[in-house]
Amino acid sequence: MDAIEKRILEIIDQRAEDIIAFGDDIWYHAELGFQEFRTAEKVAEALRGLGLDPKTGLAITGVKAYLKPKAEGELNVCLMGEMDALPIPNHPDANPETGAAHACGHNAQITGVIGAAMALTDPEVRAALGGNVTFFGVPNEEMSTDMPYKKKLRDEGKLHFFGGKQQLIYERQMDDLDIVVGHHIMPGEFGSGNTTSSGIIEKDVKYIGRSAHTSGNPDLGIDAQMAAVLAMHNVDCQREGFKEGRWQRVHGNFVKVGTAHNVVADDVRLEFGVRGKTLADMKDAAWRVQRALEAAAIATGCGAEIETIAGYLPVVPLDEDSVTDVVFGLIDPTKKVKHWPKEEDGGTCDYGDVSSCVAPTYQLYTNGTEGNGHSPDYRIVDKTQYYINTAKMFALMAYELLKDNAKKAKEVVANNKPPMTIEEYIAFQDSCMTTDYIEMKPVPDYRKDEKK
């Protein structure tokens, strides 16, 4: 362990109470995506307290600060933490004002970024870095939460995309990042997750029917709920077209159903997440789902409004583990470091968007929880692992990449070029944003001539 590594660890251990207090404050005041106003202010306040000058209001609530004044040609390593939570009002620690809970570990991420800033702003540590560091608090990783609010922001011209990192890319707030270090809390895990992942395209569906009395004159109605039920079945019928190895998966749920069993439903809404291993696999699955949704409208005579929403791209895996081995070895040499296989499905997250067009991206894991993520039984059981190890991970990653005149960072950048430009990324995502309409088609009244 060299003197700077030792200094980083010492500072974070000395500030452990402050770091834990910051993290717990965020935990008990969870906020949903693009609504993290209190969280963002706490992040900005902490950065200002370290002598930094954060930019705020990026993609609604994002916060960004540089360790040093920007210099031409200097590599910039970004330590990125997410700020949003999940709508889990029955979680015991849910925010009573928002119904949100950090059952996703995002409060550990943003706390880790602040803890790392405490160490990296130390004059001795800062002087040892052969490049710059960006501390970035990003909004809204959980795209599917509170979609009506996000659509309202879009309609008001405040959003273009519905994901936080997507919107920051669109606003060109990531143009100057050369390497991104991201993080996830993973129960029982300690190490590197530089895997690929499945990408996702979302579908929001509205079936428009005609109300009638279900026992008095149901033939005069057009049942939007039956269209929705049929849509679910139609989607299931597409699954045999999904080939093994493509990671094509479709999950849907009812957002709005009928109002009463004696009223033919005239407004029923669904949403679907359509996943695939590659952009082609995503579009293949989305096309099949679109066909199924349209068929349900045609079969029942309902009208339909099918909005396709640009989701997240598959992660481009980073072919580099040597830095993470050093970092985790310094944090706790007694623990075994896990490396997920590069081709293993790592779920879906918006680090795929960053790695696709912005910069080579590390995804690292610490733990300290029990229970299932995204559920009411998710708990913090070890705050040292949850907060402190995360802060050490972020800080040490920045140092190991930027020491020796950024030798390792230069190697990583040279060997891991994103497959898209930012312009190509935006064009692809825009191509996924469509809305298709099907007109209602009632059965003609063939009995009218018999009545004459």
N, C-alpha and C positions, 0 to 999 in steps of 0.2 A: 504494500500500500504506500503510495507516494504522499508527500506532504499535503497536496491539494485535495486528494481523495479523503485523507484523514480530516482535513479542515471542513470539508463539506459535511461529512458525517457528524462531526462534533457540533457544528452550527445547528443542524436539524435536530439533533438530540437535545441541545440546549433550549431550542425553541419548541420542543414537543408539546408542552402545555398550550402554547399559543396556537399551534397548528391544529391540535385536537379541538380546541375551543372554536376555532373558525369552522372546522368541518362539522361539528355538532350543530352549530348555529344554522348552517345551510341545511343539514338533515332535518331539523325541526321546522324549517320555513320553506319547504319544497314548493316549487312553482312549475307550471306546465310550459311547454315550448313556446317561444316568442313572447312569454309573459314573465320572464325571469328578471323583473325590474329590480326587486330587492336584492336578489342574488348578484346581479351585475353591479349594483352600487357597492355591495360589500367587496366584490373582487377589485373594483376600481379603487376603492378606499384603501384596501390592503396594499395595492401596488404603489399608490401615491405615498403611503407610509414608508415605503422602501426607497423613496426618491425617484420613482419612475413617473412617466407622463403618459398615462393610458388614454387611448382613443376609445370613445364609448359610442353606443347607438349604432353599431355596425350590424347589419341584418337584424334590426330592431333592438336587440339587447346585447350584442357581442362586445367584448372588451379586448383590446390589443395593446401591448406595451413592448417596447424594445429595451433590452438591457443597456445598450450603448447607442449613441448617435449612429445613424446608418452611414456606412462607408462604401464607396464604389468598389465592387469586386470582392467584397467580404462575404463569406458564406454565412447563412442565417439558419440556425436550427430552431424550429418551433416546438415548444412544449404546449400541447393542446389538451384542454380539459373541457368537458361538456357540463352544462349547467342545469338542464331540464330534468324533470321528474315524470312520474307516471300517474295517471288517474286511478288511484287505489284508495278510495275514501275509507275502506274498512281496515286499512293497515293501522295498527295501534299508534304509530307515530305520524300518521297523516296530518298534514297542515289543515286545521279546521276551516281556514278561510278559503283554501283552494281545492281541497280534496285530493291533493297530490302527495305522493310519498316517493322517497328516493330508493325504491326497491330495485334499482338498476345500478347503483354504485356510482352515479355521476358526481355525487358530492365528494366522493373520494378523489376523483380525477381532478376537479377544480381545486380541491384542497391541496393535492399533491403539487399542482402548478404553483400555488402560492407558497407552499413550503420550500419548493425548489428555488423560487425567487429570493426567499430569505437567505439562502446559502450563496446563490450566484451573484447577488449584489454586494457581497463582502468584497472589499477592495482587493485583497490578495487573490481571491478566487477569480474575480472578474479579469484581473490582469493576466491570469494564466490561460485565458480563452483566446484562441486564434481566430475568432469570428464572433458573430453576434448571436443573441438569443432572443426569440420572440415568445412572450407569455400571452397565450390566447385563450380567453374564455368564450366558448362558442355556444350558441343557443340551439335548442330543438333538434336533438338527435332522433327522438321518438316521433317520426313523421305523422303517424296515424292518430295522434292524440288531438282532440278538439279541432277537428278539421273545419267545422263551420267558422270558427274564429280565424283560422288561417285563410280561408277563402274570402272572408271579409277584408282581411289585410290585403289580399291580392286585388280584390275589386276596388280598393281604395288607392291602388298603385304603390303600396308599401312593400309588397313581396312579388317576386317573379316565380320562385320555386318554393316548395313547402318544406324543404329540409334546411337546417341551419347552415351546414357546410356548403350545400348547394348554393344557397343564397349568398354566402360570403365569397364563393368562387365567382358567381355572377357579378357581384359588386366589385370584383377585382381586388379584394382584400387579402388574397393569398398569393398574389403574383410574385412577391419578394421572398417566399419561403423556399429554401433549398432542401431541407430534410424536415419531416414532421415526426414527432414522437407522440403516439397516442397510448391510451391505457384503457383496460377493462378490469373490473373486479370479477374474478372467476373463483367461486368457492373451491377451496382445496388446491388451487393452482398457484404456481410461482415460476414465472419464466416468460418465454417468448411465444407469441402467437402469430408469427409471420406467415400465415396461411393465406390462401385465396378464400373466397366466400361466394355465396350466391347473390346475384343482383335481384332487384325487384321493380316491377311496374305495378301501379295500383289502379283499380277500377272502382269508381263510385257510380252506383246505378240507381236510377229512380224509375219505377214502373207506375204509370198513370192509368188508372182505371175509371170506372163510373159507378157511383154508389147506387144501391138499391136495397130493398128489404130481403134478407136471405131466405125467408120462408114465404113472404107474400108475393114478390115478383123478382126472384133472383135472375130470371132470364133477361131482365132489362138492365142488369148490371154487367160490368166488366171487371173481373176480380184481379186487382193488382197483386194481392197476396198469393194467389195461385200462380201468377206469372213468376213471382219470386221463388216460390217452392220449386217450380219447374226449372228455373234457372239453376238452382242448386243441384238438381238432378242432372241437368244437361252438362254442367261443369264436371260432375263425377264421370259422366260418360266420355269425357275427353281424355281421361287419365291413361287409357291404354295406348294413347299416342305419345306419351312421354317416355323417352328412351332412358335406360339405365345409364347413370354417369353424367346426365345433364343437370341433375339437381333441380329438375322442374317440379315445383310444388305450388299448389293453389290452396289458399285458405280464405274462406268468406264468412261473413256474419250479417245478421239482420241489424240494421241501424234503426229502422222504424217499421212497425207492423200495423195491422188493422186496429181500429178503435173499439170494436165490439163484435161479438160473434153473430149478431143479427143485422150487421151492416156489411154489405159488400165493400171491401177495401178499395179506396180510390187513390191511395198514395202510400207506396211501400218502398223502402230503400235498403240497399245492400252495399257492402263494400268488399273488395277482394284484394288480396295480395298475391301477385303472380311472380314466381321466382324462377331463375335459371342460372346456370353456371357461367354462361357467356352472354354477350349482347344478343347474339343470334338465338340462343336458347330462351332468353327472356322474351324476345319478340315472337318466337314460335309459340310459346305457351300463351302469351297474351292474345295472339290471333285466335287460337282455339277457344279461349275463354270468351272473347268478343263474339265469336260465332254462336256460342252457347247462349249468351245473354240476349242476343238479337232474336234467336230462335224462340226463346220463351215469350218474348213480346208478340212475335208473329203468331205463335200457336194459340195464345189467349186473346188476341185482339187488342192488347194493351198498347198504349203509347210507352215510349221509353226514352230516357236521356242517359247516355252512357259516357261518363267523363273518364278519360284515361289520364293518369297523373304520372309524371316522371318521378321514378323512385331512385333507388341507390344502385350504383354500378358494382360489379364484382371487384373485390380487392385484388390488386396486383401484388403478389407476394414479393417480399424483399429477400433477396438471396444473400443474407448476411446475419450471422448469429454471434460472431466473435465479440462484439461490443457488449451485447446483452449477457453473455457468459461472464465477462469481467464484472459488469455492474451487479448482477445478482450474487456473484461470489463475494463481492465486497459487502453487500447488505447483510447476507447471512450465509456464511460458508458451510453451515451444517445442513442446509436445505438442498434437496436435489432440484436442479433446474430442469423444467420440462420444455421441450421444443415440439410444438405440434407439427405433424408432417405438412410439407408445403402444399400438397394437393388435397388436404383434408378440408371438408366443408366447414367453414367457421361461422355459419349463420349469415345474417345480413346486417351490414352497418354502413354508415356513410363515410367511413375511411376508404371505402372503395372509390368514391368520387375524388377524394384527395389524391390517392395513389394513382388514379387513372390519368390525371392531367396536371397536377400541381407539383408533386415531389415524391421521391421515395419515402415510404411511410413505415415506421415501426409500430407494431401493436404489442404491448407488453401487459403481463398479468401479475397482480398481487391478489391477496385474499383477505381473510379476516371476518368472513360472514358465515352464517348458516341459513338453511332454508332455501326455497326456490326463488330465483330471480323473477321479478314481475309478479310477485304474489304477496299476500298479507303476512306470510310467515318469514319473510326476509329480515334478517337481524344482523347487526354489527356485534360480533362477539370478541374481537381482538382489535382494539383501536391502534395499537402499534403497527400491526400488519396492514390494517385498512388505510390509515392515514400516513403514518410515519414512513413505512417502507415505500409507499407510493411517492412521497416527497423525495426520498433518497434516490429512488429509481429515476425520476425525472431529472434531478440535479446531476447525478452521476452520468446519465446518458449525454447530457449537454457537454459535460467536461470531457468524457472519453472521446466524443466525436470531434471536439474543437481543440484538444490539447495538441502540442507539437505542431503549431501552425495549421491546425485543422487537417492534419494528415488523413485521419480516418474518414472524416466527412467528405473530403475531396474524392477519396476512393469510392465511397458509397454513391456519391452523385455521378461519378463517371461511369459506374457499372450498372446503374439502375435508372434508366430514362423512362419517364411515363409514356405510355403508348399514344396518348392524345395530347394535342395542344388544348389550352383552355378554350380557345375559340371553337375547336372541334367538339369539345365536351358540351359546351352550351348549345351548339347546333343540334347535337344528338338528343340532348334532353328536351329541347324545344320540339323536336320531331315527335316526341312521345306524348306531347300535351295536346290532346284532341278531344272534341265532344261530338258524339254522334246521336242523331235523333231518329226515332221511328214513330210515325204517326199512328194514333189509335185507329183501329179498323173494326168497328162494330159489325155484327152480323146484320145484313139487311132484313127488314121486316117483310118476309115473304108471305105472311098471312094477311097482309092488308087487302089483297085482292079477294081473299075468301070472305072477308067481312062485308063486302059490298052486296 
